[in-house]
Amino acid sequence: MFSRDELQRYARQMAMPEFGAAGQEKLRAARVLLIGAGGLGSPAALYLAAAGVGTLGIVDADEVELSNLHRQLLHATDDIGRTKVESAAAALRGVNPHVRVEPMRERFTAANAPDLARGWDAVLDGSDNFPTRYASNDACVALGIPNVYGSVWRFEGQVSVFAPHLGGPCYRCLNPRAPEPGTVPSCAEAGVLGVMPGLVGTLQALEAIKLITGIGEPLVGRLVHIDGAAMKFREFALRRDPDCARCADGRRHLPVEAEGEFCEAVAVMTDDEISVTDLAGLRGEGNNHVLLDVREPWELATARLDPCLHIPMGELASRTAEIPRDVPVYVMCHGGVRSGRVVEFLRSQGFGNVTNVRGGISAWSAEVDGSVPAY
């Protein structure tokens, strides 16, 4: 059944009595879809390929950026600018030529989720946004496919398996609706230690292998929380919500609908916001104003716009006296989340002419001046 190369390659795991040749055969016949070739998808894909999963599908619409490389180990410096699915496919074929890789350069959305998820034995969700998480959950519930969930935030991580068809809850049982846009910081805003996605993604790969081979006890109905700073693992029991909008009896086959907003999904510009292109016009015309940068000092050293008034968000409450009240104040951060909160705070303190710079310096780099470093 196995070639000499395969026998040598998989010898150590086939030597385990509970795994053996039967477990290896199950892996070789399996099809696993990875949503995202980023921080979580990188270690998961590498270990699944090395273990001998027969077919790996990878869905990702992005290109490799320098800021990815501290945590996305599928990609190398020479891959910057290359599509992530192309880079990932090349890396995985180098790890194990016996594995078939199906790259799909597109975003996993509510519109295409059922088609992309259909036909896979397990879906490993390595996404970093709520619309994709809800779309993958809803599609997996409808199709009866286990959804291996992982998420990271700074020093923390979570892993679970959502599978109502196996008796556990779905993602919506825990989080019925997505949070309001801007209320939860993104990875770029909050930061993440590069090792944490590696740890969580590796555990996701382990759960996928357990589900495929039937070995061990998958995290169905359980969630593991990891505190990397304290090196503590806590397990929480999860129960299905009998009234869940997605996995309750009679609702599993409902159409997959969009939930939440992607980071770049913009609504109508509000009175509290200004686009980076409009801000560039104001600065070019020399209009009297103050650009208040609320990022951390290391961020300012990485990319900055001059002139600006720099007050990190954490110091703002004690330094409001430094902010003028007689000229327009435009507040900027990295992506527009922190600055939006600062605008709310300043207005509560009586500042009447403060405006959030939508998209922050990241949007400025992308839309106005590419010489400003992106990070």
RODO-2510 file (C-alpha; in nm, 4 decimals, decimal comma):
residues 375
     n   res          X          Y          Z
     1     m     0,0000     0,0000     0,0000
     2     f     0,2870     0,2407     0,0780
     3     s     0,6010     0,3131    -0,1186
     4     r     0,9430     0,2656     0,0391
     5     d     0,9749     0,6410     0,0747
     6     e     0,6399     0,6645     0,2520
     7     l     0,7230     0,3770     0,4860
     8     q     1,0450     0,5469     0,5895
     9     r     0,8843     0,8904     0,6090
    10     y     0,5996     0,7839     0,8367
    11     a     0,7807     0,5058     1,0269
    12     r     0,7840     0,6794     1,3661
    13     q     0,4112     0,7474     1,3796
    14     m     0,3177     0,4141     1,2237
    15     a     0,5188     0,2488     1,5010
    16     m     0,2608     0,3634     1,7561
    17     p     0,0251     0,0681     1,8259
    18     e    -0,2848     0,2919     1,8361
    19     f    -0,1921     0,4488     1,5018
    20     g    -0,0192     0,1940     1,2813
    21     a    -0,0683     0,1465     0,9095
    22     a    -0,4457     0,1866     0,9475
    23     g    -0,4076     0,5379     1,0850
    24     q    -0,1647     0,6290     0,8087
    25     e    -0,4044     0,5014     0,5455
    26     k    -0,6813     0,7182     0,6892
    27     l    -0,4554     1,0214     0,6717
    28     r    -0,3550     0,9498     0,3135
    29     a    -0,7217     0,9239     0,2113
    30     a    -0,8217     1,2394     0,3986
    31     r    -0,9011     1,5844     0,2627
    32     v    -0,8503     1,8828     0,4950
    33     l    -0,9361     2,2412     0,4046
    34     l    -0,7322     2,5163     0,5668
    35     i    -0,8879     2,8615     0,5756
    36     g    -0,5942     3,0978     0,5793
    37     a    -0,2243     3,0476     0,5133
    38     g    -0,1216     3,2833     0,7911
    39     g    -0,0173     3,2510     1,1530
    40     l    -0,2461     2,9578     1,2362
    41     g    -0,2550     2,8007     0,8935
    42     s     0,1239     2,7896     0,8629
    43     p     0,2056     2,5437     1,1451
    44     a    -0,1161     2,3506     1,0881
    45     a    -0,0429     2,3010     0,7192
    46     l     0,3215     2,2076     0,7797
    47     y     0,2351     1,9413     1,0352
    48     l    -0,0582     1,8027     0,8377
    49     a     0,1578     1,7756     0,5275
    50     a     0,4419     1,6153     0,7198
    51     a     0,1984     1,3689     0,8799
    52     g     0,0806     1,2558     0,5367
    53     v    -0,2682     1,4006     0,4944
    54     g    -0,3517     1,3122     0,1345
    55     t    -0,5027     1,6399     0,0158
    56     l    -0,4714     1,9860     0,1647
    57     g    -0,6838     2,2712     0,0360
    58     i    -0,5709     2,6244     0,1168
    59     v    -0,7997     2,9267     0,0830
    60     d    -0,6374     3,2698     0,1092
    61     a    -0,6683     3,5884    -0,0937
    62     d    -0,3646     3,7742     0,0412
    63     e    -0,0037     3,8255    -0,0606
    64     v     0,2986     3,7719     0,1615
    65     e     0,4098     4,0850     0,3462
    66     l     0,7187     4,1490     0,5546
    67     s     0,5085     4,1936     0,8688
    68     n     0,3779     3,8364     0,8267
    69     l     0,7101     3,6618     0,8600
    70     h     0,7567     3,6630     1,2376
    71     r     0,4680     3,4180     1,2713
    72     q     0,3732     3,2801     0,9276
    73     l     0,6472     3,0227     0,8808
    74     l     0,5123     2,8824     0,5550
    75     h     0,6615     3,1880     0,3873
    76     a     1,0172     3,3149     0,3497
    77     t     1,1670     3,6555     0,2818
    78     d     1,1959     3,5769    -0,0882
    79     d     0,8181     3,5145    -0,0979
    80     i     0,7282     3,8756    -0,0171
    81     g     0,4816     3,9944    -0,2816
    82     r     0,3937     3,6393    -0,3812
    83     t     0,0423     3,5101    -0,3235
    84     k     0,0168     3,3202     0,0015
    85     v    -0,1468     3,0172    -0,1571
    86     e     0,1317     2,9914    -0,4139
    87     s     0,4005     3,0299    -0,1494
    88     a     0,2274     2,7812     0,0787
    89     a     0,1820     2,5221    -0,1954
    90     a     0,5510     2,5372    -0,2859
    91     a     0,6576     2,5039     0,0774
    92     l     0,4252     2,2117     0,1464
    93     r     0,5305     2,0216    -0,1643
    94     g     0,8865     2,0614    -0,0420
    95     v     0,7891     1,9177     0,2959
    96     n     0,6105     1,6167     0,1499
    97     p     0,5811     1,5459    -0,2248
    98     h     0,3201     1,2782    -0,1542
    99     v     0,0662     1,5383    -0,0435
   100     r    -0,1640     1,6986    -0,2977
   101     v    -0,2099     2,0719    -0,2435
   102     e    -0,5095     2,2583    -0,3850
   103     p    -0,4485     2,6354    -0,3631
   104     m    -0,7511     2,8636    -0,3880
   105     r    -0,6724     3,2327    -0,4093
   106     e    -0,9958     3,3830    -0,2876
   107     r    -1,1541     3,5005     0,0309
   108     f    -1,3726     3,2562     0,2208
   109     t    -1,7086     3,4340     0,2509
   110     a    -2,0711     3,3582     0,3208
   111     a    -2,1342     3,3597    -0,0542
   112     n    -1,8812     3,0903    -0,1463
   113     a    -1,8513     2,9036     0,1863
   114     p    -2,0806     2,6083     0,0995
   115     d    -1,9056     2,5427    -0,2304
   116     l    -1,5549     2,5752    -0,0866
   117     a    -1,6258     2,3606     0,2211
   118     r    -1,8152     2,0829     0,0435
   119     g    -1,6254     1,7568     0,0012
   120     w    -1,3677     1,7986     0,2792
   121     d    -1,3341     1,5716     0,5817
   122     a    -1,2415     1,8563     0,8158
   123     v    -1,2132     2,2324     0,7961
   124     l    -0,9370     2,4031     0,9903
   125     d    -1,0262     2,7668     1,0466
   126     g    -0,7144     2,9814     1,0715
   127     s    -0,8907     3,3072     0,9906
   128     d    -0,8445     3,6310     1,1817
   129     n    -1,1824     3,7964     1,1262
   130     f    -1,5401     3,7384     1,2325
   131     p    -1,7105     3,7196     0,8898
   132     t    -1,4918     3,4239     0,7922
   133     r    -1,5362     3,2486     1,1259
   134     y    -1,9129     3,2695     1,1033
   135     a    -1,9141     3,1640     0,7383
   136     s    -1,6944     2,8607     0,8057
   137     n    -1,9025     2,7657     1,1081
   138     d    -2,2332     2,7935     0,9265
   139     a    -2,1128     2,6042     0,6205
   140     c    -1,9654     2,3249     0,8328
   141     v    -2,2860     2,2928     1,0340
   142     a    -2,4929     2,2649     0,7170
   143     l    -2,2550     2,0106     0,5603
   144     g    -2,1858     1,8057     0,8739
   145     i    -1,8115     1,8752     0,8720
   146     p    -1,6066     1,9263     1,1903
   147     n    -1,4713     2,2812     1,2196
   148     v    -1,1357     2,2983     1,3996
   149     y    -1,1285     2,6450     1,5544
   150     g    -0,8310     2,8466     1,6726
   151     s    -0,7718     3,2080     1,7669
   152     v    -0,4871     3,4119     1,9150
   153     w    -0,4534     3,7480     2,0869
   154     r    -0,1195     3,8697     2,2211
   155     f    -0,0086     3,5971     2,4670
   156     e    -0,3378     3,4090     2,4595
   157     g    -0,4929     3,1432     2,2408
   158     q    -0,7995     2,9214     2,2131
   159     v    -0,8648     2,5883     2,0441
   160     s    -1,1849     2,3883     2,0044
   161     v    -1,3730     2,1648     1,7619
   162     f    -1,7209     2,2790     1,6652
   163     a    -1,9242     1,9843     1,5445
   164     p    -2,2976     1,9672     1,6249
   165     h    -2,3260     1,6474     1,4201
   166     l    -2,0871     1,4892     1,6725
   167     g    -2,2861     1,6145     1,9700
   168     g    -2,0990     1,9373     2,0424
   169     p    -2,1883     2,3028     2,0018
   170     c    -2,1143     2,5301     1,7077
   171     y    -1,9368     2,8646     1,7147
   172     r    -2,2677     3,0512     1,7297
   173     c    -2,3615     2,8672     2,0493
   174     l    -2,0799     3,0621     2,2144
   175     n    -2,0977     3,3818     2,0103
   176     p    -2,4433     3,4215     1,8539
   177     r    -2,3532     3,7479     1,6773
   178     a    -2,0367     3,9233     1,5691
   179     p    -1,9252     4,2194     1,7809
   180     e    -1,9785     4,5672     1,6472
   181     p    -1,7086     4,6829     1,4036
   182     g    -1,4207     4,8527     1,5796
   183     t    -1,4976     4,7115     1,9250
   184     v    -1,2441     4,4285     1,8988
   185     p    -0,8866     4,5161     1,7961
   186     s    -0,7327     4,3289     1,5071
   187     c    -0,4048     4,1399     1,5253
   188     a    -0,2323     4,4459     1,3803
   189     e    -0,3833     4,6697     1,6485
   190     a    -0,3484     4,4405     1,9496
   191     g    -0,0288     4,2622     1,8521
   192     v     0,0581     3,8958     1,8856
   193     l     0,3701     3,7112     1,9925
   194     g     0,4781     3,5049     1,6929
   195     v     0,5090     3,1821     1,8913
   196     m     0,1422     3,1851     1,9968
   197     p    -0,0069     3,1171     1,6508
   198     g     0,2514     2,8420     1,6152
   199     l     0,1305     2,6782     1,9332
   200     v    -0,2396     2,7150     1,8542
   201     g    -0,2026     2,6098     1,4896
   202     t    -0,0092     2,2996     1,5941
   203     l    -0,2898     2,2036     1,8328
   204     q    -0,5401     2,2540     1,5508
   205     a    -0,3393     2,0132     1,3364
   206     l    -0,3425     1,7616     1,6206
   207     e    -0,7206     1,7888     1,6510
   208     a    -0,7636     1,7385     1,2760
   209     i    -0,5464     1,4256     1,2851
   210     k    -0,7458     1,2882     1,5800
   211     l    -1,0723     1,3490     1,3986
   212     i    -0,9482     1,1798     1,0817
   213     t    -0,7948     0,8738     1,2464
   214     g    -1,0397     0,8308     1,5342
   215     i    -0,7561     0,8345     1,7868
   216     g    -0,7878     1,0050     2,1216
   217     e    -1,0610     1,2429     2,2351
   218     p    -1,1192     1,5476     2,0131
   219     l    -1,2070     1,8849     2,1632
   220     v    -1,5755     1,8471     2,0806
   221     g    -1,7716     2,0238     2,3516
   222     r    -1,4518     2,1543     2,5084
   223     l    -1,2413     2,4665     2,4640
   224     v    -0,8780     2,4947     2,5671
   225     h    -0,7556     2,8412     2,6649
   226     i    -0,3810     2,9019     2,6626
   227     d    -0,2096     3,1746     2,8632
   228     g     0,1343     3,1791     2,7070
   229     a     0,2752     3,4380     2,9464
   230     a     0,1942     3,2269     3,2538
   231     m     0,2118     2,8969     3,0601
   232     k    -0,1247     2,7834     3,1867
   233     f    -0,3793     2,5710     3,0037
   234     r    -0,7428     2,5825     3,1120
   235     e    -1,0247     2,3695     2,9765
   236     f    -1,3847     2,4852     2,9590
   237     a    -1,6841     2,2616     2,8966
   238     l    -1,9076     2,3881     2,6163
   239     r    -2,2726     2,3037     2,5698
   240     r    -2,4985     2,3376     2,2712
   241     d    -2,7549     2,6124     2,2779
   242     p    -3,0899     2,4405     2,2068
   243     d    -3,2116     2,7673     2,0574
   244     c    -2,8997     2,8360     1,8510
   245     a    -2,9813     3,0228     1,5312
   246     r    -2,7602     2,7858     1,3321
   247     c    -2,7318     2,4398     1,4851
   248     a    -3,0673     2,4005     1,6630
   249     d    -3,2873     2,1225     1,5295
   250     g    -3,4363     2,2187     1,1966
   251     r    -3,1958     2,5082     1,1359
   252     r    -2,8744     2,3390     1,0283
   253     h    -2,9471     2,3618     0,6581
   254     l    -3,0336     2,7299     0,6532
   255     p    -2,8477     2,9336     0,3896
   256     v    -2,5132     3,0756     0,4992
   257     e    -2,5544     3,4470     0,5543
   258     a    -2,2944     3,7185     0,6067
   259     e    -2,2167     3,8055     0,9684
   260     g    -1,9923     4,0922     1,0741
   261     e    -1,7717     4,3134     0,8594
   262     f    -1,4284     4,2614     0,7096
   263     c    -1,1676     4,5139     0,8182
   264     e    -1,1780     4,6960     0,4877
   265     a    -1,5557     4,6778     0,4534
   266     v    -1,6415     5,0438     0,4924
   267     a    -1,9777     5,1975     0,5567
   268     v    -2,0793     5,5491     0,4708
   269     m    -1,8257     5,7964     0,6064
   270     t    -1,9566     5,9451     0,9310
   271     d    -1,9173     6,2980     1,0594
   272     d    -1,6568     6,1692     1,3052
   273     e    -1,4271     6,0408     1,0281
   274     i    -1,2112     6,1616     0,7429
   275     s    -1,0475     5,9547     0,4705
   276     v    -0,6708     5,9571     0,4293
   277     t    -0,7073     6,1071     0,0810
   278     d    -0,9146     6,3966     0,2160
   279     l    -0,6635     6,4453     0,4965
   280     a    -0,3816     6,4549     0,2426
   281     g    -0,5658     6,7296     0,0566
   282     l    -0,6070     6,9350     0,3719
   283     r    -0,2413     6,8983     0,4631
   284     g    -0,1348     6,9861     0,1100
   285     e    -0,3389     7,3051     0,1186
   286     g    -0,1745     7,4087     0,4434
   287     n    -0,4974     7,4268     0,6422
   288     n    -0,4411     7,4996     1,0086
   289     h    -0,4928     7,1769     1,2015
   290     v    -0,3258     6,9301     1,4367
   291     l    -0,2566     6,5669     1,3528
   292     l    -0,2735     6,3763     1,6817
   293     d    -0,0912     6,0435     1,6597
   294     v    -0,1947     5,8086     1,9418
   295     r     0,0262     5,5125     1,8520
   296     e     0,3062     5,3739     2,0668
   297     p     0,6616     5,5176     2,0380
   298     w     0,7923     5,2123     1,8507
   299     e     0,5165     5,2536     1,5936
   300     l     0,6034     5,6190     1,5470
   301     a     0,9672     5,5228     1,4940
   302     t     0,8564     5,2740     1,2270
   303     a     0,6292     5,5058     1,0292
   304     r     0,5276     5,8639     1,0952
   305     l     0,3737     6,1710     0,9380
   306     d     0,5204     6,5087     1,0270
   307     p     0,4276     6,7423     1,1716
   308     c     0,2231     6,5632     1,4351
   309     l     0,1443     6,5779     1,8039
   310     h     0,2363     6,2414     1,9542
   311     i     0,0489     6,1286     2,2646
   312     p     0,0168     5,7497     2,3097
   313     m    -0,3409     5,6489     2,3835
   314     g    -0,2481     5,5246     2,7301
   315     e    -0,1183     5,8689     2,8270
   316     l    -0,4023     6,0677     2,6785
   317     a    -0,6118     6,1159     2,9927
   318     s    -0,3240     6,2892     3,1714
   319     r    -0,2120     6,4971     2,8726
   320     t    -0,5308     6,6450     2,7274
   321     a    -0,4051     6,9938     2,8150
   322     e    -0,1503     6,9569     2,5330
   323     i    -0,4250     6,9248     2,2713
   324     p    -0,5486     7,2545     2,1255
   325     r    -0,9191     7,3259     2,1249
   326     d    -0,9225     7,6122     1,8741
   327     v    -0,8188     7,4206     1,5595
   328     p    -0,9377     7,0952     1,3975
   329     v    -0,7734     6,7852     1,5454
   330     y    -0,7369     6,4747     1,3297
   331     v    -0,6603     6,1602     1,5286
   332     m    -0,4528     5,8821     1,3731
   333     c    -0,3432     5,5353     1,4823
   334     h    -0,2399     5,2267     1,2876
   335     g    -0,5760     5,1144     1,1517
   336     g    -0,8385     5,3504     1,2888
   337     v    -0,9604     5,1533     1,5930
   338     r    -0,7658     5,3199     1,8729
   339     s    -0,8100     5,6620     1,7165
   340     g    -1,1850     5,6076     1,7035
   341     r    -1,1900     5,5449     2,0768
   342     v    -0,9751     5,8523     2,1341
   343     v    -1,2212     6,0648     1,9387
   344     e    -1,5041     5,9393     2,1609
   345     f    -1,3011     6,0169     2,4726
   346     l    -1,2018     6,3653     2,3598
   347     r    -1,5592     6,4523     2,2719
   348     s    -1,6646     6,3446     2,6188
   349     q    -1,4047     6,5911     2,7487
   350     g    -1,5549     6,8790     2,5569
   351     f    -1,3431     6,8747     2,2421
   352     g    -1,5811     6,9701     1,9658
   353     n    -1,3634     6,9555     1,6550
   354     v    -1,1952     6,6139     1,6632
   355     t    -1,2097     6,3670     1,3740
   356     n    -1,0924     6,0099     1,3313
   357     v    -0,8593     5,9320     1,0399
   358     r    -1,0232     5,6261     0,8900
   359     g    -0,7823     5,3406     0,8229
   360     g    -0,4967     5,5152     1,0024
   361     i    -0,1417     5,5237     0,8821
   362     s    -0,1873     5,1822     0,7239
   363     a    -0,4409     5,3355     0,4817
   364     w    -0,2118     5,6343     0,4290
   365     s     0,0682     5,4006     0,3194
   366     a    -0,1638     5,2083     0,0874
   367     e    -0,3601     5,4978    -0,0638
   368     v    -0,1534     5,8140    -0,0341
   369     d     0,2193     5,7570     0,0086
   370     g     0,3764     5,4155    -0,0422
   371     s     0,7083     5,5409     0,0929
   372     v     0,5569     5,5370     0,4418
   373     p     0,6407     5,1884     0,5734
   374     a     0,3560     4,9457     0,6297
   375     y     0,3752     4,7259     0,9360
***
